[in-house]
Amino acid sequence: MTESEIYAALNDIFRDIFADDSIVLAADSSAKTVKGWDSFAHIKIVVAVESRFGIKMRTKEIETMANVGDLVRLVETKTAH
């Protein structure tokens, strides 16, 4: 899966969770830049990402993510075959 495919899927996930079709994610998007991204939304994002990509993220991996770029790299690593 390419980086652009991951971003496209994440955009869909975020738009659904935040009910905002104008969201366009970038590598530096984070809870500080996405309105409504709180701890509850974060859990919903993790669950949706795991489901969409068929992966499992460890707590340590989740805790070290600072932005969407980190999430993309994690998905790339976990989906590489």
Secondary structure, 3 states (H helix, E strand, C coil): CCHHHHHHHHHHHHHHHHCCCCCCCCCCCCCCCCCCCCHHHHHHHHHHHHHHHCCCCCHHHHHHCCCHHHHHHHHHHHHCC
